[in-house]
Amino acid sequence: MAVHMQFSGDAQKHVQAYLDYYNIVGNDDNGQVMSEAEFEAYKKKVQKARENRLYVAWRNSKGMDCKMVGPSSSCFCGHRYRDHNFDNVKTKEVHCKDKKCACRLFSYVPIYGSADLKCLCKHSYMQHDPRTKKCKTAKCTCSKFISNHSCSCGQRYPEHTTVFESREERQKQGRAVDPPHMKGNLAAGMGGVTDFASLADGAEREEMMRPMLPGAAHRAIEGGKEEQKEKVGGAASESGTSAFELFMAPHQYGGTVKKIMPKPAKKMVGTVSYTHLTLPTIYSV
């Protein structure tokens, strides 16, 4: 059952202020909320590191960033990325902040919610040592964690690695970095998240960015014409361009439509922009 909460104006401001505070501080306050002076000092301390933060991705052997690591991404040690020293930009030693944890470097684990990632020895990754990757279960002869987990890119878990890169390193490779409007963003543990698209899998992002070939666009339009002819009893539309054709034509190849009007229409005034298609506005006189 969904729970809806409503706050008065002042209460809403306080809740938003705490969310902003948590997004910047994370767990660095050890459960004790900082004073305003401490908070301001903390922001000055981390400002330089976060403006030039580390970009973290789970990359396959072909160079595709299959997963962009974010604050809540899981590490092999069982802690989240935000629980690691992500501000170690120069050394890239992103180890776990938990003093009892043996993790010395964040290693992404592709799991969601209550899902688990199991080794070929049939034991969970949580039953393996975060440093040596050796199984800790009694009598298990597994010497290293190996999983047959298949990524959406088609490659398996062992063919991926967690990479840490500076802004400059990613720009040289032509990879995505924070857009200009995010300059000064102090959110904790952003990792490789730069926009909404980075929340999708690498294979899905690549598919979204890949334009349809002109030949395919032409075939889509021609196919629409034939289907439209069948629907109107074999007669072609007098306008030369049907609504069905516009629907079938990919937006990235849409152009200016010269005529979309019934016979009584005599004048065309102005244009209306819809995504990448420019449609004429029709007036009857």
N, C-alpha and C positions, 0 to 999 in steps of 0.2 A: 504494500500500500504506500502510495506517495505521500510525503509529508510536506506541507506548505507552511512556511513561516513568514509572518509579516512583522515589520518593525516600524516604529515611528521614525520621523526624520532624524532625530538626534541619535537614536539607537543604531540606525542604519549607518550613520557616519562612523560610529565607534566600531561596528563590525567590520566595515570596509578598512578602517585604519589598522585593525589587527591583521586582516588578511594581507594587507600591503607589508606590514611588519614581518609576518611569517614568511612571505615570499622572498624577502631579502635576507632575513636572519636564519631561517630554517631552524635547525636544532642547535645552533651555536650558542644559544643562551642557556643550554642545559636545563630547560624547563623553568627558568626564572626570568620573567619578562624584564627587559632592560629599561632603565630610566630614559627620559628623552635625551639627556646629555650623553649617555652611553650609546644610545641608538645612533645619534649623529656622529659620534666618534667612530662607531663601527662602520658606518657607511663610507666615511672618509678613508678608513683603513682598507676596505675591499674595492673601492671605486676603480683604481687603476687595473687591478687584476681582472675585474669583471667586464670592463670596457674592452679589454684585450683577452677575453676568456679563451679557454680551451674548447675546441669543437670536438665532440666525441661521437664516433659512429661505429656500428658493427658492419664491417666491410667484407665482401666475399673475395675470392681469389681473382675475379675478373675486374675488380675495382669498383663494384657497385656498392653504394652505401645502403645496405638493406634495411637497417634500422638506425634512426637518429636518436641517440640517448637523451633522455630528459630527466628531470628531478626525481621521478618515481620509478625509473628503470631499475631493474633488479641486477644485483651483482652475484657472482658465484658464491660469495661469502654469506649471502642471505640478506644483506643490507641494501638500501636504496642508494642511487647515485648521490643524492643530496646528503647522505651520511658519510661521504668521502671528502677528502681534502681537494676539492675541485679548483680551489684558488691557487694551487701550486703550478702556475702557468709556466714558469721558466724551467723547472726540473721535470714537469709532467709526472711527478710521483703522486699519483692520485690514490693514496692508500686510505683504508677505512679509519674513521675517527674513533671508533669504539676501541678502547685500549685492550679489551679482552679478545678482540678479533685478530686472527693471524693474517688477514688480507693485507697484501702489500701493494696491490694494484687492481683498480676496478676492472672487472671482466664481465661483460654483458651476458645475461642469460635470457634467451627469448621465451619468456613465460608471461602469462597474464592472469591476474586474479589468483584463484586457488590452483591453477594448473601447475604441473610438475614437469621436470626434465630429468629423464632417467638415463642411466648409463647402460651399456651392454651387459653389465653385471647385474642389472635389474634393480639397482639401488638408486635412490634419489641423489641429485647433485648435492643436496644438503648433507648427505652422508659421506661426502668426500672432503678431503682437506683443501681449503681454499688456496693454499700455496703449492703443494705438491700434486694436487688433484688425485691423490691416491685414496682408495676407499677405506673408510675407518670402521666399516662393519666387521665384527669378529669373524674369523675364518674365511673372509672373502679374499681371493687371490688377485683382485683387480689392482693393477699398478698405476693406472691413469684413467681419468674419466673420458669416455668416448661415447658419443650419442649419435644415433641415426636420424635425429630430428631433421626434417626437410624444410628448408626455407622457401618462401614464395618465389625466389629467384631460381629454384631448381637445384641448388647446391645444399650440401648437408652441413651440420654444425661444425665439424672439424675443418671445413674449408672457409671458415670465417674467422676474423680476428677483430678485437676492439682497438681502434686507432684513436690517438690523441693528436690534434693538430692546432696550430695557431691560425689566426685570421690570415696572415700572410701566406702560410703554407697552402691553405685552401684556395686562396685567390690565384696563386700560381698554377694550380691544377684546374682552375675554372669551376670550382665547387662553390655551393651556396654559402654565404655568410650573412650576418645580420644586415638588414636594409638600413639606410641612413636614419629613418625615423625611430629606430630602436637604439640609437646612440644614447648612452647614459643609463641604459637599462641595468639595474642592479639586482635583478631576480637571481636567487640562488640556484646553482646546479642546472643551468639551462642546457648545458652540453651541446648537442648538435641541433637543437630545436631553433629554427629561424623564422618559421611561418607555419600556417596550418597545413600546407602541403607536406612539410617535413614529418608530420605525424603519420603519414601513410607509409606503407612498405615501399622499398626501393623499386620493386618491379611495378607497383601501381603508379608511383611517381613518374617512372619512365614512360609508362603507357599514356598517362595524362599529358605529358610534354610532347609526345610524338605526334606530329601533324599527319592527317590522312593524305595519302599521295594524290596528286591532281587527277590521275587516271581513275582512282577509286571514287573521287568526288564526281567525276563525269559519269561514271557508271551508275552512281546513286541517282543522279538527276535523270538520266535516260530511263532507268528502271521506273522512276516515279512517273514519267510521261506515259509509259506503256500501261501502267496500272491505272492511271487517271483516264486514259482513253477507254479502257474496259468498263470503267465505272459510269461513263457518260455515253455508253452505247457505241463506242468506236469513234466518236467525233472529238476532234482535238479542241481544246479551249481556245476561244477567239483571242483572248488576251495573250496567249503564247506562254504564259507562266502561271501555273496553278499553285494553290496553297499547299497542295501535297508535295510539289517539287521543292518548295521552300523548306518544308519540314524534312524532306529527305536529304537536302543539300547540307553538308557540314558548315557550321557557322564560320569557320576560319576561311572558307572559300566563298562566302556570301558576298555579293556585290550590290550595285544599285539596280533595283528592279524598275524597269521603265513603264510597264503597263500591268496593272492589276485592277481592273475596273469592269463593271457591267456596262452594257451598251449606253444607257442613259447618261453616264458620266461624261462630261465634256472638258472639265478643267481640273488640273492637278496643282495644288498649292502646298509648298513646304515639304519637309521630310520629317519622319520620326525614326530615331535611331534605336534599334533593338539589338543588343549584344554587338555582333559584327555585321549584321544585316542592316541596310538602309532601305526602309520601305516608304513609298510615297503616301502622303495623306490625300484622300479622295474627297472631293466636294461635288455635288451635283448642282448644276445651275440651270 
